[in-house]
Structures are given as C-alpha cells and as structure tokens.
C-alpha cells in the first residue's frame, strides 16, 4: 500500500466521513443502510415474509446491520462468507433524569458505557447522539453537535495530578453543558427540540456521547490518521466498502454482520451473543428450501472473518507487548491469536488469512498478547460457539484503543478492506 496514492486518499477520506456521520451505533447502522440502498440493496423487514429470490438485501436491528448478496443459482447448501464487526464504541450513556448540576453549572447525568480510557475524554467538546423513541413507538435519530465537556481540575488545585490521575466515575465524569439552575433546565427537552419533537413526546431514549473533533491525517507523508470510534468502525467501513464492491456471482453468499453492544459483552438482541445472525442465516436458508441438515452442510463450508481493531506496539511502552511479536503501524492488518480462544484463529484460519492477503497483495502481521497482560476478546468466539462456523480473528493495529481519539496508519485500513474484498470474491 502507498499512503500517498489516490486510492488511499479516497479510502481514508470516505472512512473519515463515515466516522463523522456515525456518532452512535444507531447512526452507524443507519449510515450503512443509506449507502447500501444507494447501491441497490433492498431493505428487508423482519416482520415480513421473505422469499428465496436472489438479490442484495439488508436488515437493520437497533444499532446493528446485516447485509448480504444472494447470487443467482444459490441453493440449500450454498455456503456463507461472513465479515463480522461491531458498531458500538466505549464512552458515556445518558441516564434517566439526565439534567443535573452543581454550584451554578448545568451538568448531564451519564453512565460509563464499556471500557473507555477515561482521561482521554476530559477537556473535549462532546456531543450527544443516539435515538429517541416517541410514545407511538417511532424512532428518531438525534445528534447535538458540540454540546458538552468534562472539565479537568486545574493543576493549581491538584499539584500531584501528574504523578497519577484517579477519576471517580460518579463524581468526576459529569459533563457540563451550561450555567444556571438545574431545576429550571431540561436537557431532554433540548434533545427533543433538536429532533423536531416536544419533550412530552419522548417515551424512551438511548443517547451516548461522542467526540466532535474531525478525523485528521497528519505526520510524515500524512501517513497517520486520528479519529474517534475506529474500534470498531474501521472494520465496519472496511466490510461495507468490500461488500459494495463484491461480485454478484461468487459461488457463496457474502454477508456483512455489524453487531451492536460488543463493548458490553454482546449479550443483547442485536449483539453477537444474541440471535441476530442466526435469525438472518436461517431465513435465507429457508427461502432457499434448506432442511436443517442442508443448513448445517452450508455452515460446514462457511467462514466468518471476525474483524476488530487490535494493538500496534507502543513505542513508549514496548514491555507491555509480547517480546517477539511486535506488530507495527503500516505493517498490514493483524492476524489475532490467543491460546485460550479469546480470539478464534487456528491453523486453518491462519492459512485462510495468508491466502486472502497474498491474493490482495498486502502484508499482514501476527498479534499475540504478553502473558502478563490479559487479552481482550471479539465477536469471533461468540459466532463460532453459536453457529459452529469456522472463524478467524483479524483487525487493524491501533494506538490508544478505547481513547476518545485513536490512531492508525492509513495503509492498514486500506489493506484490511482489500483482504476482505478477496474474501467476498472467493479467494
């Protein structure tokens, strides 16, 4: 890959726009749906009857989206090639009765969502984004633009702060959004107005914070890229772009499955531990006349590439990484390996990934954790356990994962999408 090429520039520019348009998982799914519809994919409702017709389709369930290409000639045992990713990112979620305040400041009551790098969220202009549901059950997406800030205590009032910052999640992380008397303010009413609603219309909401700083390229040859939510919109966008460019007659059914709630453990109706992917694949199989046995035959020949961001070696903390395996930024996407199956990669998965990267003309790197540093996990083990489909875990190497703003080399997302394109093409 070439950080200065026109293709890389186009890809990263599109990736940055997707991040900017996706401040919440609900926006990420809606934005993907819009791009799929523009490309000719048809939305399917889960409460509707499906036939077995060939075509390009997608389903949105809350903050998750599943899209697929069903070619002419697909039958009951046609295998699936699935790219699995997730739409959510760590941050803060708005609590009930969200308007709070202290000493003349108006503040928002928030709850920590997932495992954010807390100090990275201080002193940034944040927005509120997500969905509001009215009494009649209608869903409205909403985003405020810059609206909130979690102010850090000045060094003059905490002289030892540079020797170690400890944040109380209840006391120190309530963002400010104005001044005045909290009893006279109405944060929920403001959100309703932004959505074109009355405060009395709001029956429920799922609203999260997002950093509003624009994605940016910088550094030598503008080879570095910083943005929020690259864990894991880097994989969602790579899969979306690859699916939009995928062939229609590849001999398998190409699927993009972007789940919600991975940062919470995936245990929801739209998470990878839930029934979403199984529901979709079962209905596709039923439309093709598949018996239970034939559906299992299809699964036996299927693959899932679980794509989620991983760690590049940190130049200031190399001792936190495996002493031998040091994946670097710009060295290609990661093949993620863990002996305890926190990642699902095995010998067959490694061979598949080697073939895909070779066919795409891109390099890849192996990632394994330091034995003294606990390993995270992905949707990969959950998908393998639920469906019995073979799974391999991959992703782009980042610095500052779970920060409000993460860092990647521009070549790595481009290479990941190229390899996924080969996966959908049947390489």
Secondary structure, 3 states (H helix, E strand, C coil): CCCCCHHHHHHHHHHHHHHHCCCCHHHHHHHHHHHHHHCCCEECCCCCCCCCCCEEEEEEECCEEEEEEECCCCCCCCCEEEEEEECCCCEEEEEEEEEEEECCEEEEEEEEECCCCHHHHECCCEEEEEEEEECCCCEEEEECCCCEEECCCCHHHCCCHHHCCCCCCCCCCCCEEEECCHHHCCHHHHHHHHCCCCHHHEEEEEEEEEECCCCEEECHHHCEEEECCHHHHHHHHHHHHHHHCCCCCCCCEEEEEEECCHHHCCCCCCCCCCCHHHHHHHHHHHHCCCCHHHHHHHHHCCEEEEECCEECCCCCCHHHECCCCCCCCCCCEEEECCCCCCCCCCHHHHHHHHHHHHHHCCCEEEECECCCCCCCCCHHHHHHHHHCCEEEEEECEEECCCCCCEEEEHHHHHHHHHHHHHHHHCC
